Each structure stands twice: as C-alpha cells, then as structure tokens.
Amino acid sequence: MLEKKSLCRYIPHKGIHEKVQVTVDYYGQGRDNSEILNQAQEVENDITRVFEVLDKIKELHCE
C-alpha cells in the first residue's frame, strides 16, 4: 500500500505553476489558439492529477 508521503511526490504542484506561466506567456505573445489550448489542456490534466492524489490521500487517512 502506498503511504501518504510517497503519494505526495506524484503531485505535479510546481509543474502546474510553470505551465500556467507558459500559458499566460503564450497569450501575451499572441500565439496561435491551438498552442494556447494545448498548453491549457496540460494544466488541466495536471490539476486533475493533483485532485486524484489528494482523494487517495484522504482515503488512506480515513483507514
């Protein structure tokens, strides 16, 4: 069974901040919408992963 601390390393927290900044930069640079949407999708995927791991941590905490 995975422990809470080992699950935390699967949270892409820092990566989310970096990807959000890249997305903002893309808007500022006037990049093509497809590039912006692809970058935004990466942010969304990472955020989803954060909440999946947090849900698993809650499950472990309630055992």
KOLMI-979134 format. One line per field, with one value per atom (N, C-alpha, C, O): residue number from 1; residue in three letters; atom name; x, y, z. Coordinates in nm, 2 decimals. Last residue first. Layout:
% KOLMI-979134
resi = c(NUM / ...) $
resn = c(ala / ...) $
name = c(CA / ...) $
c1 = c(X / ...) $
c2 = c(Y / ...) $
c3 = c(Z / ...) $
//
This chain:
% KOLMI-979134
resi = c(63 / 63 / 63 / 63 / 62 / 62 / 62 / 62 / 61 / 61 / 61 / 61 / 60 / 60 / 60 / 60 / 59 / 59 / 59 / 59 / 58 / 58 / 58 / 58 / 57 / 57 / 57 / 57 / 56 / 56 / 56 / 56 / 55 / 55 / 55 / 55 / 54 / 54 / 54 / 54 / 53 / 53 / 53 / 53 / 52 / 52 / 52 / 52 / 51 / 51 / 51 / 51 / 50 / 50 / 50 / 50 / 49 / 49 / 49 / 49 / 48 / 48 / 48 / 48 / 47 / 47 / 47 / 47 / 46 / 46 / 46 / 46 / 45 / 45 / 45 / 45 / 44 / 44 / 44 / 44 / 43 / 43 / 43 / 43 / 42 / 42 / 42 / 42 / 41 / 41 / 41 / 41 / 40 / 40 / 40 / 40 / 39 / 39 / 39 / 39 / 38 / 38 / 38 / 38 / 37 / 37 / 37 / 37 / 36 / 36 / 36 / 36 / 35 / 35 / 35 / 35 / 34 / 34 / 34 / 34 / 33 / 33 / 33 / 33 / 32 / 32 / 32 / 32 / 31 / 31 / 31 / 31 / 30 / 30 / 30 / 30 / 29 / 29 / 29 / 29 / 28 / 28 / 28 / 28 / 27 / 27 / 27 / 27 / 26 / 26 / 26 / 26 / 25 / 25 / 25 / 25 / 24 / 24 / 24 / 24 / 23 / 23 / 23 / 23 / 22 / 22 / 22 / 22 / 21 / 21 / 21 / 21 / 20 / 20 / 20 / 20 / 19 / 19 / 19 / 19 / 18 / 18 / 18 / 18 / 17 / 17 / 17 / 17 / 16 / 16 / 16 / 16 / 15 / 15 / 15 / 15 / 14 / 14 / 14 / 14 / 13 / 13 / 13 / 13 / 12 / 12 / 12 / 12 / 11 / 11 / 11 / 11 / 10 / 10 / 10 / 10 / 9 / 9 / 9 / 9 / 8 / 8 / 8 / 8 / 7 / 7 / 7 / 7 / 6 / 6 / 6 / 6 / 5 / 5 / 5 / 5 / 4 / 4 / 4 / 4 / 3 / 3 / 3 / 3 / 2 / 2 / 2 / 2 / 1 / 1 / 1 / 1) $
resn = c(glu / glu / glu / glu / cys / cys / cys / cys / his / his / his / his / leu / leu / leu / leu / glu / glu / glu / glu / lys / lys / lys / lys / ile / ile / ile / ile / lys / lys / lys / lys / asp / asp / asp / asp / leu / leu / leu / leu / val / val / val / val / glu / glu / glu / glu / phe / phe / phe / phe / val / val / val / val / arg / arg / arg / arg / thr / thr / thr / thr / ile / ile / ile / ile / asp / asp / asp / asp / asn / asn / asn / asn / glu / glu / glu / glu / val / val / val / val / glu / glu / glu / glu / gln / gln / gln / gln / ala / ala / ala / ala / gln / gln / gln / gln / asn / asn / asn / asn / leu / leu / leu / leu / ile / ile / ile / ile / glu / glu / glu / glu / ser / ser / ser / ser / asn / asn / asn / asn / asp / asp / asp / asp / arg / arg / arg / arg / gly / gly / gly / gly / gln / gln / gln / gln / gly / gly / gly / gly / tyr / tyr / tyr / tyr / tyr / tyr / tyr / tyr / asp / asp / asp / asp / val / val / val / val / thr / thr / thr / thr / val / val / val / val / gln / gln / gln / gln / val / val / val / val / lys / lys / lys / lys / glu / glu / glu / glu / his / his / his / his / ile / ile / ile / ile / gly / gly / gly / gly / lys / lys / lys / lys / his / his / his / his / pro / pro / pro / pro / ile / ile / ile / ile / tyr / tyr / tyr / tyr / arg / arg / arg / arg / cys / cys / cys / cys / leu / leu / leu / leu / ser / ser / ser / ser / lys / lys / lys / lys / lys / lys / lys / lys / glu / glu / glu / glu / leu / leu / leu / leu / met / met / met / met) $
name = c(N / CA / C / O / N / CA / C / O / N / CA / C / O / N / CA / C / O / N / CA / C / O / N / CA / C / O / N / CA / C / O / N / CA / C / O / N / CA / C / O / N / CA / C / O / N / CA / C / O / N / CA / C / O / N / CA / C / O / N / CA / C / O / N / CA / C / O / N / CA / C / O / N / CA / C / O / N / CA / C / O / N / CA / C / O / N / CA / C / O / N / CA / C / O / N / CA / C / O / N / CA / C / O / N / CA / C / O / N / CA / C / O / N / CA / C / O / N / CA / C / O / N / CA / C / O / N / CA / C / O / N / CA / C / O / N / CA / C / O / N / CA / C / O / N / CA / C / O / N / CA / C / O / N / CA / C / O / N / CA / C / O / N / CA / C / O / N / CA / C / O / N / CA / C / O / N / CA / C / O / N / CA / C / O / N / CA / C / O / N / CA / C / O / N / CA / C / O / N / CA / C / O / N / CA / C / O / N / CA / C / O / N / CA / C / O / N / CA / C / O / N / CA / C / O / N / CA / C / O / N / CA / C / O / N / CA / C / O / N / CA / C / O / N / CA / C / O / N / CA / C / O / N / CA / C / O / N / CA / C / O / N / CA / C / O / N / CA / C / O / N / CA / C / O / N / CA / C / O / N / CA / C / O) $
c1 = c(-0.84 / -0.84 / -0.83 / -0.82 / -0.83 / -0.96 / -0.95 / -1.05 / -0.60 / -0.61 / -0.73 / -0.73 / -0.66 / -0.56 / -0.57 / -0.55 / -0.84 / -0.88 / -0.79 / -0.83 / -0.68 / -0.79 / -0.84 / -0.87 / -0.50 / -0.45 / -0.56 / -0.55 / -0.69 / -0.62 / -0.57 / -0.58 / -0.74 / -0.85 / -0.79 / -0.85 / -0.49 / -0.55 / -0.66 / -0.67 / -0.47 / -0.38 / -0.43 / -0.42 / -0.68 / -0.68 / -0.59 / -0.63 / -0.59 / -0.71 / -0.72 / -0.78 / -0.36 / -0.35 / -0.47 / -0.45 / -0.48 / -0.39 / -0.37 / -0.37 / -0.61 / -0.69 / -0.61 / -0.66 / -0.38 / -0.48 / -0.56 / -0.59 / -0.28 / -0.21 / -0.29 / -0.28 / -0.49 / -0.45 / -0.38 / -0.40 / -0.48 / -0.60 / -0.57 / -0.62 / -0.23 / -0.25 / -0.37 / -0.37 / -0.27 / -0.17 / -0.19 / -0.18 / -0.46 / -0.50 / -0.40 / -0.44 / -0.31 / -0.41 / -0.46 / -0.49 / -0.16 / -0.09 / -0.19 / -0.16 / -0.36 / -0.28 / -0.21 / -0.21 / -0.44 / -0.54 / -0.46 / -0.50 / -0.21 / -0.27 / -0.36 / -0.35 / -0.20 / -0.09 / -0.14 / -0.10 / -0.44 / -0.42 / -0.30 / -0.31 / -0.41 / -0.50 / -0.48 / -0.50 / -0.07 / -0.19 / -0.28 / -0.23 / 0.03 / 0.05 / -0.08 / -0.19 / 0.07 / -0.02 / -0.01 / -0.03 / 0.22 / 0.29 / 0.20 / 0.25 / 0.02 / 0.09 / 0.17 / 0.18 / -0.04 / -0.15 / -0.08 / -0.11 / 0.20 / 0.15 / 0.05 / 0.04 / 0.21 / 0.31 / 0.26 / 0.28 / 0.01 / 0.00 / 0.09 / 0.05 / 0.13 / 0.00 / -0.02 / -0.06 / 0.35 / 0.37 / 0.25 / 0.25 / 0.22 / 0.30 / 0.32 / 0.32 / 0.11 / 0.02 / 0.10 / 0.04 / 0.35 / 0.27 / 0.16 / 0.13 / 0.45 / 0.53 / 0.44 / 0.45 / 0.24 / 0.27 / 0.35 / 0.32 / 0.26 / 0.13 / 0.17 / 0.12 / 0.50 / 0.48 / 0.36 / 0.36 / 0.45 / 0.54 / 0.52 / 0.53 / 0.27 / 0.24 / 0.32 / 0.27 / 0.20 / 0.28 / 0.26 / 0.24 / 0.23 / 0.15 / 0.24 / 0.35 / 0.38 / 0.31 / 0.23 / 0.16 / 0.47 / 0.57 / 0.50 / 0.56 / 0.26 / 0.28 / 0.38 / 0.37 / 0.28 / 0.18 / 0.21 / 0.19 / 0.46 / 0.50 / 0.41 / 0.45 / 0.31 / 0.43 / 0.47 / 0.52 / 0.10 / 0.07 / 0.19 / 0.18 / 0.19 / 0.18 / 0.15 / 0.18 / 0.05 / 0.12 / 0.09 / -0.02 / 0.08 / 0.00 / 0.09 / 0.19) $
c2 = c(0.53 / 0.39 / 0.36 / 0.24 / 0.80 / 0.75 / 0.60 / 0.55 / 0.83 / 0.89 / 0.84 / 0.84 / 0.71 / 0.65 / 0.70 / 0.63 / 0.89 / 0.75 / 0.69 / 0.62 / 1.12 / 1.12 / 0.98 / 0.95 / 1.03 / 1.06 / 1.06 / 1.01 / 1.02 / 0.89 / 0.91 / 0.83 / 1.29 / 1.19 / 1.06 / 1.01 / 1.37 / 1.42 / 1.33 / 1.30 / 1.25 / 1.21 / 1.26 / 1.18 / 1.38 / 1.24 / 1.19 / 1.10 / 1.65 / 1.61 / 1.46 / 1.41 / 1.62 / 1.67 / 1.63 / 1.57 / 1.55 / 1.46 / 1.50 / 1.41 / 1.79 / 1.67 / 1.57 / 1.50 / 1.95 / 1.98 / 1.86 / 1.83 / 1.82 / 1.82 / 1.85 / 1.79 / 1.88 / 1.74 / 1.73 / 1.64 / 2.16 / 2.09 / 1.95 / 1.90 / 2.20 / 2.25 / 2.18 / 2.13 / 2.08 / 2.02 / 2.07 / 1.99 / 2.26 / 2.12 / 2.05 / 1.97 / 2.49 / 2.49 / 2.35 / 2.32 / 2.39 / 2.42 / 2.43 / 2.37 / 2.37 / 2.26 / 2.28 / 2.19 / 2.64 / 2.54 / 2.41 / 2.35 / 2.76 / 2.80 / 2.69 / 2.66 / 2.64 / 2.62 / 2.66 / 2.59 / 2.72 / 2.58 / 2.55 / 2.46 / 3.00 / 2.94 / 2.80 / 2.75 / 3.12 / 3.05 / 2.99 / 2.93 / 3.39 / 3.26 / 3.21 / 3.26 / 3.64 / 3.63 / 3.50 / 3.49 / 3.66 / 3.66 / 3.65 / 3.66 / 3.64 / 3.77 / 3.78 / 3.89 / 3.37 / 3.47 / 3.60 / 3.67 / 3.26 / 3.23 / 3.34 / 3.39 / 3.34 / 3.40 / 3.38 / 3.47 / 3.19 / 3.33 / 3.40 / 3.49 / 2.93 / 2.97 / 3.12 / 3.17 / 2.96 / 2.94 / 2.98 / 3.04 / 2.97 / 3.09 / 3.08 / 3.18 / 2.72 / 2.83 / 2.95 / 3.03 / 2.57 / 2.56 / 2.67 / 2.72 / 2.64 / 2.67 / 2.67 / 2.75 / 2.55 / 2.69 / 2.73 / 2.83 / 2.27 / 2.35 / 2.50 / 2.56 / 2.20 / 2.19 / 2.27 / 2.33 / 2.20 / 2.30 / 2.31 / 2.42 / 1.98 / 2.11 / 2.22 / 2.32 / 1.71 / 1.80 / 1.94 / 2.03 / 1.45 / 1.58 / 1.67 / 1.71 / 1.24 / 1.23 / 1.36 / 1.37 / 1.28 / 1.30 / 1.29 / 1.33 / 1.20 / 1.34 / 1.37 / 1.47 / 0.93 / 0.98 / 1.12 / 1.17 / 0.90 / 0.86 / 0.91 / 0.93 / 1.00 / 1.08 / 1.03 / 1.12 / 0.81 / 0.94 / 1.02 / 1.09 / 0.49 / 0.58 / 0.72 / 0.76 / 0.22 / 0.35 / 0.43 / 0.44 / -0.12 / 0.00 / 0.13 / 0.13) $
c3 = c(0.68 / 0.71 / 0.86 / 0.90 / 0.62 / 0.68 / 0.71 / 0.77 / 0.48 / 0.61 / 0.69 / 0.81 / 0.24 / 0.33 / 0.47 / 0.57 / 0.14 / 0.16 / 0.26 / 0.35 / 0.11 / 0.21 / 0.24 / 0.35 / -0.09 / 0.05 / 0.15 / 0.26 / -0.30 / -0.25 / -0.11 / -0.02 / -0.33 / -0.29 / -0.24 / -0.14 / -0.41 / -0.28 / -0.23 / -0.12 / -0.66 / -0.55 / -0.41 / -0.32 / -0.79 / -0.78 / -0.66 / -0.59 / -0.78 / -0.70 / -0.69 / -0.59 / -0.95 / -0.81 / -0.73 / -0.62 / -1.19 / -1.12 / -0.97 / -0.89 / -1.25 / -1.23 / -1.15 / -1.06 / -1.30 / -1.19 / -1.15 / -1.03 / -1.53 / -1.40 / -1.28 / -1.18 / -1.71 / -1.68 / -1.55 / -1.47 / -1.72 / -1.67 / -1.63 / -1.53 / -1.83 / -1.70 / -1.64 / -1.52 / -2.08 / -1.99 / -1.85 / -1.76 / -2.18 / -2.15 / -2.06 / -1.98 / -2.22 / -2.11 / -2.08 / -1.96 / -2.43 / -2.31 / -2.19 / -2.08 / -2.62 / -2.59 / -2.45 / -2.37 / -2.64 / -2.59 / -2.55 / -2.45 / -2.74 / -2.61 / -2.55 / -2.44 / -2.99 / -2.90 / -2.75 / -2.66 / -3.10 / -3.08 / -2.98 / -2.90 / -3.12 / -3.03 / -3.00 / -2.89 / -3.15 / -3.21 / -3.10 / -3.01 / -2.94 / -3.00 / -3.06 / -3.02 / -2.82 / -2.94 / -3.01 / -3.13 / -2.60 / -2.72 / -2.85 / -2.96 / -2.40 / -2.42 / -2.55 / -2.61 / -2.43 / -2.46 / -2.49 / -2.58 / -2.35 / -2.49 / -2.53 / -2.64 / -2.09 / -2.18 / -2.33 / -2.41 / -1.98 / -1.98 / -2.08 / -2.15 / -2.02 / -2.09 / -2.09 / -2.20 / -1.86 / -2.00 / -2.08 / -2.18 / -1.61 / -1.66 / -1.81 / -1.88 / -1.60 / -1.61 / -1.66 / -1.74 / -1.59 / -1.71 / -1.72 / -1.83 / -1.34 / -1.46 / -1.58 / -1.67 / -1.17 / -1.17 / -1.30 / -1.36 / -1.23 / -1.27 / -1.27 / -1.37 / -1.13 / -1.28 / -1.32 / -1.43 / -0.86 / -0.92 / -1.07 / -1.13 / -0.84 / -0.80 / -0.87 / -0.92 / -0.92 / -1.01 / -0.97 / -1.06 / -0.70 / -0.72 / -0.80 / -0.75 / -0.64 / -0.76 / -0.79 / -0.90 / -0.38 / -0.49 / -0.63 / -0.73 / -0.22 / -0.25 / -0.36 / -0.43 / -0.19 / -0.29 / -0.32 / -0.43 / 0.02 / -0.12 / -0.22 / -0.34 / 0.23 / 0.19 / 0.05 / -0.03 / 0.25 / 0.21 / 0.16 / 0.06 / 0.09 / 0.21 / 0.16 / 0.05 / -0.08 / -0.08 / 0.04 / 0.09 / 0.00 / 0.00 / 0.00 / 0.07) $
//
